[in-house]
Amino acid sequence: MDPADVTADGERFENIDQFKQVLLRDKPRLARALTTKLITYSTGRAPQASDREAVEAIVAKIGAKDYGLRSLIHEIVRSELFRNK
């Protein structure tokens, strides 16, 4: 099985290590995607357009903490999106 592929924006990678490096080049984008998925899982609904500011605030806060997963979970639990689900 050949692990090589191309991302949606056309960036090529040959193996899982290169794929990881491609993902890590844009940490805010990766954090935003993971934040959206975790909010969906934790609240039972996907964030709406009106929730964009809250999602961006969470991403900004975890960015200040080097995008740690623990920080992400803490910020989601503290968010109005979670507390008012």
MARVO-825831 format. One record per residue: residue in one letter; chain; x, y, z of N, C-alpha, C in turn; residue number from 1. Coordinates in Angstrom, 1 decimal, padded with zeros to 4 digits. Layout:
<pts>
<pt code="A" unit="A" n_X="X" n_Y="Y" n_Z="Z" ca_X="X" ca_Y="Y" ca_Z="Z" c_X="X" c_Y="Y" c_Z="Z" pos="NUM"/>
...
</pts>
This chain:
<pts>
<pt code="M" unit="A" n_X="000.8" n_Y="-001.2" n_Z="000.0" ca_X="000.0" ca_Y="000.0" ca_Z="000.0" c_X="000.9" c_Y="001.2" c_Z="000.0" pos="1"/>
<pt code="D" unit="A" n_X="000.6" n_Y="002.1" n_Z="-000.9" ca_X="001.4" ca_Y="003.4" ca_Z="-001.1" c_X="000.8" c_Y="004.5" c_Z="-000.2" pos="2"/>
<pt code="P" unit="A" n_X="001.5" n_Y="005.0" n_Z="000.7" ca_X="001.0" ca_Y="006.1" ca_Z="001.6" c_X="001.0" c_Y="007.5" c_Z="001.0" pos="3"/>
<pt code="A" unit="A" n_X="001.6" n_Y="007.6" n_Z="-000.2" ca_X="001.7" ca_Y="008.9" ca_Z="-000.8" c_X="000.4" c_Y="009.4" c_Z="-001.3" pos="4"/>
<pt code="D" unit="A" n_X="000.2" n_Y="010.7" n_Z="-001.2" ca_X="-001.1" ca_Y="011.3" ca_Z="-001.6" c_X="-000.9" c_Y="012.8" c_Z="-001.8" pos="5"/>
<pt code="V" unit="A" n_X="-002.0" n_Y="013.5" n_Z="-002.0" ca_X="-002.0" ca_Y="014.9" ca_Z="-002.2" c_X="-003.2" c_Y="015.5" c_Z="-001.3" pos="6"/>
<pt code="T" unit="A" n_X="-002.9" n_Y="016.6" n_Z="-000.6" ca_X="-003.9" ca_Y="017.2" ca_Z="000.2" c_X="-004.9" c_Y="018.0" c_Z="-000.7" pos="7"/>
<pt code="A" unit="A" n_X="-006.0" n_Y="018.4" n_Z="-000.2" ca_X="-007.1" ca_Y="019.1" ca_Z="-000.9" c_X="-006.5" c_Y="020.4" c_Z="-001.6" pos="8"/>
<pt code="D" unit="A" n_X="-005.5" n_Y="021.0" n_Z="-001.0" ca_X="-005.0" ca_Y="022.2" ca_Z="-001.6" c_X="-003.8" c_Y="021.9" c_Z="-002.5" pos="9"/>
<pt code="G" unit="A" n_X="-003.5" n_Y="020.7" n_Z="-002.8" ca_X="-002.5" ca_Y="020.3" ca_Z="-003.8" c_X="-001.1" c_Y="020.0" c_Z="-003.3" pos="10"/>
<pt code="E" unit="A" n_X="-000.9" n_Y="019.9" n_Z="-002.0" ca_X="000.4" ca_Y="019.7" ca_Z="-001.4" c_X="000.6" c_Y="018.2" c_Z="-001.3" pos="11"/>
<pt code="R" unit="A" n_X="001.7" n_Y="017.7" n_Z="-001.9" ca_X="002.1" ca_Y="016.3" ca_Z="-001.9" c_X="002.8" c_Y="015.9" c_Z="-000.7" pos="12"/>
<pt code="F" unit="A" n_X="002.6" n_Y="014.6" n_Z="-000.3" ca_X="003.4" ca_Y="014.0" ca_Z="000.8" c_X="003.6" c_Y="012.5" c_Z="000.4" pos="13"/>
<pt code="E" unit="A" n_X="004.7" n_Y="012.0" n_Z="000.9" ca_X="005.1" ca_Y="010.6" ca_Z="000.5" c_X="004.8" c_Y="009.6" c_Z="001.6" pos="14"/>
<pt code="N" unit="A" n_X="004.8" n_Y="010.1" n_Z="002.9" ca_X="004.6" ca_Y="009.1" ca_Z="004.0" c_X="003.9" c_Y="009.9" c_Z="005.1" pos="15"/>
<pt code="I" unit="A" n_X="003.6" n_Y="009.1" n_Z="006.2" ca_X="002.9" ca_Y="009.7" ca_Z="007.3" c_X="003.6" c_Y="010.8" c_Z="008.0" pos="16"/>
<pt code="D" unit="A" n_X="005.0" n_Y="010.7" n_Z="008.1" ca_X="005.8" ca_Y="011.8" ca_Z="008.7" c_X="005.7" c_Y="013.1" c_Z="007.9" pos="17"/>
<pt code="Q" unit="A" n_X="005.7" n_Y="013.0" n_Z="006.6" ca_X="005.5" ca_Y="014.2" ca_Z="005.7" c_X="004.1" c_Y="014.8" c_Z="005.9" pos="18"/>
<pt code="F" unit="A" n_X="003.1" n_Y="013.9" n_Z="006.0" ca_X="001.7" ca_Y="014.3" ca_Z="006.1" c_X="001.6" c_Y="015.1" c_Z="007.4" pos="19"/>
<pt code="K" unit="A" n_X="002.2" n_Y="014.6" n_Z="008.5" ca_X="002.2" ca_Y="015.3" ca_Z="009.8" c_X="002.8" c_Y="016.7" c_Z="009.7" pos="20"/>
<pt code="Q" unit="A" n_X="003.9" n_Y="016.8" n_Z="009.0" ca_X="004.5" ca_Y="018.1" ca_Z="008.8" c_X="003.7" c_Y="019.0" c_Z="008.0" pos="21"/>
<pt code="V" unit="A" n_X="003.0" n_Y="018.5" n_Z="007.0" ca_X="002.0" ca_Y="019.3" ca_Z="006.2" c_X="000.9" c_Y="019.9" c_Z="007.1" pos="22"/>
<pt code="L" unit="A" n_X="000.4" n_Y="019.0" n_Z="008.0" ca_X="-000.7" ca_Y="019.5" ca_Z="008.9" c_X="-000.2" c_Y="020.5" c_Z="009.9" pos="23"/>
<pt code="L" unit="A" n_X="001.0" n_Y="020.3" n_Z="010.4" ca_X="001.5" ca_Y="021.2" ca_Z="011.4" c_X="002.0" c_Y="022.6" c_Z="010.9" pos="24"/>
<pt code="R" unit="A" n_X="002.1" n_Y="022.7" n_Z="009.6" ca_X="002.4" ca_Y="024.0" ca_Z="009.0" c_X="001.4" c_Y="025.1" c_Z="009.3" pos="25"/>
<pt code="D" unit="A" n_X="000.1" n_Y="024.6" n_Z="009.4" ca_X="-001.0" ca_Y="025.6" ca_Z="009.7" c_X="-001.7" c_Y="025.1" c_Z="010.9" pos="26"/>
<pt code="K" unit="A" n_X="-001.1" n_Y="025.4" n_Z="012.1" ca_X="-001.7" ca_Y="024.9" ca_Z="013.4" c_X="-003.0" c_Y="025.6" c_Z="013.6" pos="27"/>
<pt code="P" unit="A" n_X="-003.2" n_Y="026.9" n_Z="013.3" ca_X="-004.5" ca_Y="027.5" ca_Z="013.6" c_X="-005.6" c_Y="026.8" c_Z="012.8" pos="28"/>
<pt code="R" unit="A" n_X="-005.4" n_Y="026.4" n_Z="011.6" ca_X="-006.4" ca_Y="025.7" ca_Z="010.8" c_X="-006.7" c_Y="024.3" c_Z="011.3" pos="29"/>
<pt code="L" unit="A" n_X="-005.7" n_Y="023.6" n_Z="011.7" ca_X="-005.8" ca_Y="022.3" ca_Z="012.3" c_X="-006.6" c_Y="022.4" c_Z="013.7" pos="30"/>
<pt code="A" unit="A" n_X="-006.2" n_Y="023.4" n_Z="014.5" ca_X="-006.9" ca_Y="023.7" ca_Z="015.7" c_X="-008.4" c_Y="024.0" c_Z="015.5" pos="31"/>
<pt code="R" unit="A" n_X="-008.7" n_Y="024.8" n_Z="014.5" ca_X="-010.0" ca_Y="025.2" ca_Z="014.2" c_X="-010.9" c_Y="024.0" c_Z="013.8" pos="32"/>
<pt code="A" unit="A" n_X="-010.3" n_Y="023.2" n_Z="013.0" ca_X="-011.0" ca_Y="022.0" ca_Z="012.6" c_X="-011.3" c_Y="021.0" c_Z="013.8" pos="33"/>
<pt code="L" unit="A" n_X="-010.3" n_Y="020.8" n_Z="014.6" ca_X="-010.5" ca_Y="020.0" ca_Z="015.8" c_X="-011.4" c_Y="020.6" c_Z="016.8" pos="34"/>
<pt code="T" unit="A" n_X="-011.4" n_Y="021.9" n_Z="016.9" ca_X="-012.3" ca_Y="022.6" ca_Z="017.8" c_X="-013.7" c_Y="022.4" c_Z="017.4" pos="35"/>
<pt code="T" unit="A" n_X="-014.0" n_Y="022.5" n_Z="016.1" ca_X="-015.3" ca_Y="022.4" ca_Z="015.5" c_X="-015.8" c_Y="020.9" c_Z="015.8" pos="36"/>
<pt code="K" unit="A" n_X="-014.9" n_Y="020.0" n_Z="015.5" ca_X="-015.3" ca_Y="018.6" ca_Z="015.7" c_X="-015.6" c_Y="018.3" c_Z="017.2" pos="37"/>
<pt code="L" unit="A" n_X="-014.8" n_Y="018.8" n_Z="018.1" ca_X="-015.0" ca_Y="018.5" ca_Z="019.5" c_X="-016.3" c_Y="019.3" c_Z="020.1" pos="38"/>
<pt code="I" unit="A" n_X="-016.6" n_Y="020.4" n_Z="019.5" ca_X="-017.8" ca_Y="021.1" ca_Z="019.9" c_X="-019.0" c_Y="020.4" c_Z="019.4" pos="39"/>
<pt code="T" unit="A" n_X="-018.9" n_Y="019.9" n_Z="018.2" ca_X="-020.0" ca_Y="019.1" ca_Z="017.7" c_X="-020.2" c_Y="017.8" c_Z="018.6" pos="40"/>
<pt code="Y" unit="A" n_X="-019.2" n_Y="017.2" n_Z="018.9" ca_X="-019.3" ca_Y="016.0" ca_Z="019.8" c_X="-019.8" c_Y="016.3" c_Z="021.1" pos="41"/>
<pt code="S" unit="A" n_X="-019.3" n_Y="017.4" n_Z="021.7" ca_X="-019.7" ca_Y="017.7" ca_Z="023.1" c_X="-021.1" c_Y="018.3" c_Z="023.3" pos="42"/>
<pt code="T" unit="A" n_X="-021.6" n_Y="019.0" n_Z="022.3" ca_X="-022.9" ca_Y="019.6" ca_Z="022.4" c_X="-024.0" c_Y="018.9" c_Z="021.6" pos="43"/>
<pt code="G" unit="A" n_X="-023.6" n_Y="018.0" n_Z="020.7" ca_X="-024.6" ca_Y="017.3" ca_Z="019.9" c_X="-025.1" c_Y="018.1" c_Z="018.7" pos="44"/>
<pt code="R" unit="A" n_X="-024.4" n_Y="019.2" n_Z="018.4" ca_X="-024.7" ca_Y="020.0" ca_Z="017.2" c_X="-023.5" c_Y="020.7" c_Z="016.7" pos="45"/>
<pt code="A" unit="A" n_X="-023.4" n_Y="020.8" n_Z="015.4" ca_X="-022.3" ca_Y="021.5" ca_Z="014.8" c_X="-022.4" c_Y="023.0" c_Z="015.0" pos="46"/>
<pt code="P" unit="A" n_X="-021.2" n_Y="023.7" n_Z="015.2" ca_X="-021.3" ca_Y="025.1" ca_Z="015.4" c_X="-021.9" c_Y="025.8" c_Z="014.2" pos="47"/>
<pt code="Q" unit="A" n_X="-022.7" n_Y="026.8" n_Z="014.4" ca_X="-023.4" ca_Y="027.5" ca_Z="013.4" c_X="-022.5" c_Y="028.8" c_Z="013.0" pos="48"/>
<pt code="A" unit="A" n_X="-023.0" n_Y="029.5" n_Z="012.0" ca_X="-022.3" ca_Y="030.7" ca_Z="011.6" c_X="-022.2" c_Y="031.7" c_Z="012.7" pos="49"/>
<pt code="S" unit="A" n_X="-023.3" n_Y="031.7" n_Z="013.5" ca_X="-023.3" ca_Y="032.7" ca_Z="014.7" c_X="-022.3" c_Y="032.3" c_Z="015.8" pos="50"/>
<pt code="D" unit="A" n_X="-021.8" n_Y="031.1" n_Z="015.7" ca_X="-020.8" ca_Y="030.6" ca_Z="016.7" c_X="-019.4" c_Y="030.8" c_Z="016.3" pos="51"/>
<pt code="R" unit="A" n_X="-019.2" n_Y="031.4" n_Z="015.1" ca_X="-017.8" ca_Y="031.6" ca_Z="014.6" c_X="-016.9" c_Y="032.3" c_Z="015.5" pos="52"/>
<pt code="E" unit="A" n_X="-017.4" n_Y="033.4" n_Z="016.1" ca_X="-016.6" ca_Y="034.2" ca_Z="017.0" c_X="-016.2" c_Y="033.4" c_Z="018.2" pos="53"/>
<pt code="A" unit="A" n_X="-017.1" n_Y="032.6" n_Z="018.8" ca_X="-016.7" ca_Y="031.7" ca_Z="019.9" c_X="-015.6" c_Y="030.7" c_Z="019.6" pos="54"/>
<pt code="V" unit="A" n_X="-015.8" n_Y="030.1" n_Z="018.4" ca_X="-014.8" ca_Y="029.2" ca_Z="017.9" c_X="-013.4" c_Y="029.9" c_Z="017.7" pos="55"/>
<pt code="E" unit="A" n_X="-013.4" n_Y="031.0" n_Z="017.1" ca_X="-012.2" ca_Y="031.8" ca_Z="016.9" c_X="-011.5" c_Y="032.2" c_Z="018.2" pos="56"/>
<pt code="A" unit="A" n_X="-012.4" n_Y="032.5" n_Z="019.2" ca_X="-011.9" ca_Y="032.9" ca_Z="020.5" c_X="-011.2" c_Y="031.7" c_Z="021.2" pos="57"/>
<pt code="I" unit="A" n_X="-011.8" n_Y="030.5" n_Z="021.1" ca_X="-011.2" ca_Y="029.3" ca_Z="021.6" c_X="-009.8" c_Y="029.0" c_Z="020.9" pos="58"/>
<pt code="V" unit="A" n_X="-009.8" n_Y="029.1" n_Z="019.6" ca_X="-008.5" ca_Y="028.9" ca_Z="018.9" c_X="-007.5" c_Y="029.9" c_Z="019.3" pos="59"/>
<pt code="A" unit="A" n_X="-007.8" n_Y="031.1" n_Z="019.5" ca_X="-006.9" ca_Y="032.2" ca_Z="019.9" c_X="-006.3" c_Y="031.8" c_Z="021.3" pos="60"/>
<pt code="K" unit="A" n_X="-007.2" n_Y="031.4" n_Z="022.2" ca_X="-006.7" ca_Y="031.1" ca_Z="023.5" c_X="-005.8" c_Y="029.9" c_Z="023.6" pos="61"/>
<pt code="I" unit="A" n_X="-006.1" n_Y="028.9" n_Z="022.8" ca_X="-005.2" ca_Y="027.7" ca_Z="022.8" c_X="-003.9" c_Y="028.0" c_Z="022.0" pos="62"/>
<pt code="G" unit="A" n_X="-004.0" n_Y="028.9" n_Z="021.1" ca_X="-002.8" ca_Y="029.3" ca_Z="020.3" c_X="-001.8" c_Y="029.9" c_Z="021.3" pos="63"/>
<pt code="A" unit="A" n_X="-002.2" n_Y="030.7" n_Z="022.3" ca_X="-001.3" ca_Y="031.3" ca_Z="023.2" c_X="-000.7" c_Y="030.2" c_Z="024.1" pos="64"/>
<pt code="K" unit="A" n_X="-001.3" n_Y="029.0" n_Z="024.1" ca_X="-000.8" ca_Y="027.9" ca_Z="024.9" c_X="-000.2" c_Y="026.8" c_Z="024.1" pos="65"/>
<pt code="D" unit="A" n_X="000.3" n_Y="027.1" n_Z="022.9" ca_X="000.9" ca_Y="026.2" ca_Z="021.9" c_X="000.0" c_Y="025.1" c_Z="021.5" pos="66"/>
<pt code="Y" unit="A" n_X="-001.3" n_Y="025.4" n_Z="021.4" ca_X="-002.3" ca_Y="024.5" ca_Z="020.8" c_X="-002.4" c_Y="023.1" c_Z="021.5" pos="67"/>
<pt code="G" unit="A" n_X="-002.3" n_Y="023.1" n_Z="022.8" ca_X="-002.3" ca_Y="021.8" ca_Z="023.5" c_X="-003.8" c_Y="021.3" c_Z="023.5" pos="68"/>
<pt code="L" unit="A" n_X="-003.9" n_Y="019.9" n_Z="023.5" ca_X="-005.2" ca_Y="019.3" ca_Z="023.5" c_X="-005.9" c_Y="019.5" c_Z="024.8" pos="69"/>
<pt code="R" unit="A" n_X="-005.2" n_Y="019.5" n_Z="025.9" ca_X="-005.8" ca_Y="019.7" ca_Z="027.2" c_X="-006.3" c_Y="021.1" c_Z="027.3" pos="70"/>
<pt code="S" unit="A" n_X="-005.6" n_Y="022.1" n_Z="026.8" ca_X="-006.0" ca_Y="023.5" ca_Z="026.8" c_X="-007.3" c_Y="023.6" c_Z="025.9" pos="71"/>
<pt code="L" unit="A" n_X="-007.3" n_Y="022.9" n_Z="024.8" ca_X="-008.5" ca_Y="022.9" ca_Z="023.9" c_X="-009.7" c_Y="022.4" c_Z="024.7" pos="72"/>
<pt code="I" unit="A" n_X="-009.6" n_Y="021.3" n_Z="025.3" ca_X="-010.7" ca_Y="020.7" ca_Z="026.0" c_X="-011.2" c_Y="021.6" c_Z="027.2" pos="73"/>
<pt code="H" unit="A" n_X="-010.3" n_Y="022.2" n_Z="027.9" ca_X="-010.6" ca_Y="023.2" ca_Z="029.0" c_X="-011.4" c_Y="024.4" c_Z="028.4" pos="74"/>
<pt code="E" unit="A" n_X="-010.9" n_Y="024.9" n_Z="027.3" ca_X="-011.5" ca_Y="026.1" ca_Z="026.7" c_X="-012.9" c_Y="025.8" c_Z="026.2" pos="75"/>
<pt code="I" unit="A" n_X="-013.1" n_Y="024.6" n_Z="025.6" ca_X="-014.4" ca_Y="024.2" ca_Z="025.2" c_X="-015.4" c_Y="024.1" c_Z="026.3" pos="76"/>
<pt code="V" unit="A" n_X="-015.0" n_Y="023.5" n_Z="027.4" ca_X="-015.8" ca_Y="023.3" ca_Z="028.6" c_X="-016.2" c_Y="024.6" c_Z="029.2" pos="77"/>
<pt code="R" unit="A" n_X="-015.3" n_Y="025.6" n_Z="029.1" ca_X="-015.5" ca_Y="026.9" ca_Z="029.7" c_X="-016.4" c_Y="027.8" c_Z="028.8" pos="78"/>
<pt code="S" unit="A" n_X="-016.5" n_Y="027.4" n_Z="027.6" ca_X="-017.2" ca_Y="028.3" ca_Z="026.6" c_X="-018.7" c_Y="028.3" c_Z="026.8" pos="79"/>
<pt code="E" unit="A" n_X="-019.3" n_Y="029.4" n_Z="026.3" ca_X="-020.7" ca_Y="029.5" ca_Z="026.3" c_X="-021.4" c_Y="028.5" c_Z="025.4" pos="80"/>
<pt code="L" unit="A" n_X="-020.7" n_Y="028.1" n_Z="024.4" ca_X="-021.3" ca_Y="027.0" ca_Z="023.5" c_X="-021.5" c_Y="025.8" c_Z="024.2" pos="81"/>
<pt code="F" unit="A" n_X="-020.6" n_Y="025.4" n_Z="025.1" ca_X="-020.8" ca_Y="024.2" ca_Z="025.9" c_X="-021.7" c_Y="024.3" c_Z="027.0" pos="82"/>
<pt code="R" unit="A" n_X="-021.5" n_Y="025.4" n_Z="027.8" ca_X="-022.3" ca_Y="025.6" ca_Z="029.0" c_X="-023.8" c_Y="025.9" c_Z="028.7" pos="83"/>
<pt code="N" unit="A" n_X="-024.1" n_Y="026.4" n_Z="027.5" ca_X="-025.5" ca_Y="026.7" ca_Z="027.2" c_X="-026.0" c_Y="025.7" c_Z="026.1" pos="84"/>
<pt code="K" unit="A" n_X="-025.6" n_Y="024.5" n_Z="026.1" ca_X="-026.0" ca_Y="023.6" ca_Z="025.1" c_X="-027.4" c_Y="023.1" c_Z="025.3" pos="85"/>
</pts>
